Amino acid sequence: MHDFGDVFFSKEFVEPRPLLQALEQPAGCVLLIDEIDKSDAEFESLLLEILSDFQVTIPELGTVVAVASPTVILTPTASAISATP
């Protein structure tokens, strides 16, 4: 009997979201992450992993390393800016 478990956890079945797309751009890109202060802890952990080495580990696929380092722009919400003295 054929084991299909490894087939479904392959590159063909991963929907590349903007962060993964940014790592895979051959000419680099600008990655804008707006209202970063509204993000949850899980996203912050993922973002820290990506920005520290421009790579991310996906358990089913392994480590995806940036072809060219993206330029990253982080912005807070307007209320966070107005709340600072």
C-alpha positions in Angstrom: 0.0 0.0 0.0 1.3 3.5 -0.9 1.9 6.0 1.9 0.5 9.4 0.8 1.5 11.2 4.0 4.7 12.6 2.6 3.0 13.7 -0.7 0.6 16.1 1.0 3.3 17.8 3.0 5.3 18.9 -0.1 5.9 22.1 -1.9 3.0 21.5 -4.3 0.5 21.7 -1.4 1.8 24.8 0.3 0.0 28.1 -0.4 2.8 30.7 -0.4 1.7 33.6 1.7 3.4 37.1 1.5 6.2 36.2 4.0 7.2 33.1 2.1 6.8 34.9 -1.2 9.2 37.6 0.0 11.8 35.0 0.8 11.5 33.5 -2.6 11.8 36.6 -4.7 15.0 36.3 -6.8 15.6 40.1 -7.1 14.5 40.9 -3.5 11.4 42.9 -2.6 10.0 45.4 -0.1 8.0 43.7 2.7 5.7 46.1 4.5 4.3 44.9 7.7 1.6 47.4 8.8 0.3 47.8 12.4 2.9 45.4 13.8 1.8 46.3 17.4 -1.5 44.5 16.7 0.1 41.2 15.9 -0.1 38.2 18.2 2.8 36.4 19.9 2.9 33.6 17.3 3.2 36.0 14.4 5.9 37.9 16.3 7.9 34.7 16.8 7.6 33.8 13.2 8.6 37.3 12.1 11.6 37.3 14.4 12.8 33.9 13.0 12.4 35.3 9.4 14.1 38.7 10.1 17.0 37.3 12.1 18.4 35.1 9.4 16.1 35.7 6.4 14.9 32.1 6.6 12.1 30.2 8.1 11.7 26.5 9.0 8.5 24.8 7.9 8.3 21.4 9.6 6.9 19.6 6.6 9.3 21.2 4.1 12.5 22.1 5.9 14.2 25.5 5.9 13.4 28.1 3.3 16.3 30.5 2.9 15.8 33.9 1.2 17.2 34.1 -2.3 17.9 37.9 -1.7 17.2 39.6 1.6 14.0 41.7 1.4 13.9 45.3 2.6 11.5 45.3 5.6 9.4 48.2 6.7 7.5 47.8 10.0 4.8 50.4 11.0 2.8 50.8 14.2 -0.9 51.8 14.4 -1.6 55.5 14.4 -2.9 55.3 18.0 0.5 53.8 19.1 2.3 56.8 17.5 0.0 59.4 19.1 0.3 57.7 22.5 4.0 58.2 22.7 5.2 61.5 24.4 
